[in-house]
Amino acid sequence: MAERKSNFKSGEFLRYKGRPLVRSGNTLYYGNMYEKCVIMLEILTEKEVNGQQQADRVWVQLISTDESPPPPPPQQKKYQKNPHKKAPGRG
């Protein structure tokens, strides 16, 4: 297999419109991890076009880069009402 030459130095990423574009397998990440969110693109299916594999279906998701734990969910009051129980004072 022919070895691909890269014009990038170690630690550099391909950039698109000034933001890093990183691929890991069938998942691509677009954006800077120091910003509040990045875009994740996951290639679901591929098809062959002119002898090359091209993405056919892609799942796009906006991901928060905030590593702090999410706030706890709001407390929900739960109660159960018994419709057969008589109200006090009614007889």
C-alpha positions in Angstrom: 0.0 0.0 0.0 1.3 3.5 -0.9 2.2 5.7 2.0 0.4 9.0 2.2 2.4 12.1 2.7 1.0 14.8 5.0 1.8 18.5 4.9 0.9 18.8 8.6 3.3 18.8 11.4 2.7 16.6 14.4 -0.1 18.1 16.6 -1.6 20.2 13.8 -5.1 19.7 12.5 -6.8 20.2 9.2 -8.7 23.5 9.4 -11.9 24.5 7.7 -13.0 28.2 7.8 -10.4 28.7 10.6 -11.7 25.9 12.9 -10.1 22.5 13.4 -11.6 19.5 11.6 -10.5 16.2 13.1 -11.5 12.7 12.0 -11.4 9.5 14.1 -12.7 6.5 12.2 -16.2 7.4 11.0 -16.6 10.3 13.3 -15.5 13.9 12.5 -15.3 16.8 15.0 -15.5 20.4 13.8 -14.7 23.2 16.1 -12.3 24.3 18.9 -12.5 22.3 22.1 -11.9 25.5 24.1 -15.2 27.0 22.9 -18.5 26.0 24.5 -19.5 23.5 21.9 -18.3 21.5 18.8 -20.1 19.7 16.0 -19.8 15.9 15.8 -20.5 14.3 12.4 -20.9 10.6 12.4 -20.9 8.8 9.0 -23.6 6.2 9.2 -23.4 4.7 5.6 -21.0 5.1 2.7 -21.4 4.4 -1.0 -18.9 4.1 -3.8 -18.8 6.9 -6.4 -16.2 6.9 -9.2 -14.1 4.3 -7.3 -14.0 6.2 -4.0 -16.0 5.8 -0.8 -18.3 8.8 -0.1 -20.5 9.4 2.9 -24.1 8.7 2.1 -25.9 9.3 5.4 -24.4 11.5 8.2 -25.7 12.1 11.7 -24.9 15.7 12.9 -24.9 16.6 16.6 -24.0 19.7 18.6 -21.9 18.7 21.6 -21.1 20.8 24.7 -17.4 20.9 25.7 -18.3 21.9 29.2 -16.8 19.2 31.5 -18.5 20.4 34.7 -21.3 18.1 35.9 -24.8 19.1 34.7 -27.1 20.6 37.2 -29.4 18.2 39.0 -32.9 17.8 37.6 -35.6 19.8 39.3 -37.4 18.1 42.1 -40.7 16.8 41.1 -43.5 16.4 43.6 -45.1 13.0 43.4 -48.3 12.1 45.0 -51.0 9.5 44.6 -54.7 10.3 45.0 -57.1 7.6 46.1 -60.4 8.4 44.5 -62.3 6.0 46.7 -61.2 7.6 50.0 -63.8 9.9 51.5 -62.8 13.5 52.3 -62.6 14.4 56.0 -65.8 15.7 57.4 -67.9 14.0 54.7 -69.6 11.0 55.7 
